[in-house]
């Protein structure tokens, strides 16, 4: 039996909230932070899969 997928790997990252009149640079900075979180989550997903593949002998 496979181990359960960590809960955080099922999450999707929301776009940064946009408030009317807010400077675009602030919105862009928050959007980039969201992208960094999403990329980190994807990296953890890949590591989780790779760990499973090495443990159970699954090939890619």
Protein Blocks (a to p, Z undefined) as FASTA:
>chain_A
ZZdddfklmpccddddddehiafklmmmmmmmmmmmmmmmmmmmmmmmmmmmmmnopaZZ
